[in-house]
Amino acid sequence: MKTGSLFALAVVALLACAPAGAADISGWAVRAVTYRGTLPPLIIAAERGDARAQAKLGFLYATGRNVTENTTLAAYWYRRGAEQGNAAAQHLLGLMYDKGFGVPPDLVLAHMWLNLAAARTRGDVHEDNIRLRDAVAGKISRGQLADAQQLAAVWFPKPERF
C-alpha cells in the first residue's frame, strides 16, 4: 500500500472517531498539522516549544504516521501546543477530550478547548469550531457549561521559553 493511501486511511480513521459531522469540519485542522518533512527536525522544534510543531507531532502520534500510534503522546503534544494558543492543537485536543482518546473523557475540557479554538479562528473554520463546541454543550449540564465557559474566560496563552 502506498504511503499516501496509508495517510488517507489514518486521517479517515481519526475523523471517524470525532463527533458527528466532524469529517467535513476537521479538514482545516488536518491541513494545519500535515507534515511532510523528516521527523527529527520536527521533534527538535516541538521540544524547543514551537506550538505548530507540537500540534503536527501530536497529529503524527494520533494517526500513527512515521511513528507508532500513541494517543497519550498525541494528547501530550496537543496540550503543549494548545496551551500556547495554537488553534489546531486546541481543536484536536478538544476532540480527544470529547471521545476520551489519550486522556480521560472530560466534556467540560472538551468544550473549553473547542471554545478557545473558535475564538482563535475565522470564517468557515470558526463556524466549524462553534458547531463542535455547541455539540459538546448539548451533552453537559448548565453547571458544567458554566464551568467550561469560566475556564475559557480565564485561560491565557502560556508560551514556552527555553
Secondary structure, 3 states (H helix, E strand, C coil): CCHHHHHHHHHHHHHHCCCCCHHHHCHHHHHHHCCCCCHHHHHHHHHCCCHHHHHHHHHHHHHCCCCCCCHHHHHHHHHHHHHCCCHHHHHHHHHHHHHCCCCCCCHHHHHHHHHHHHHCCCHHHHHHHHHHHHHHHCCCCHHHHHHHHHHHHHCCCCCCCC
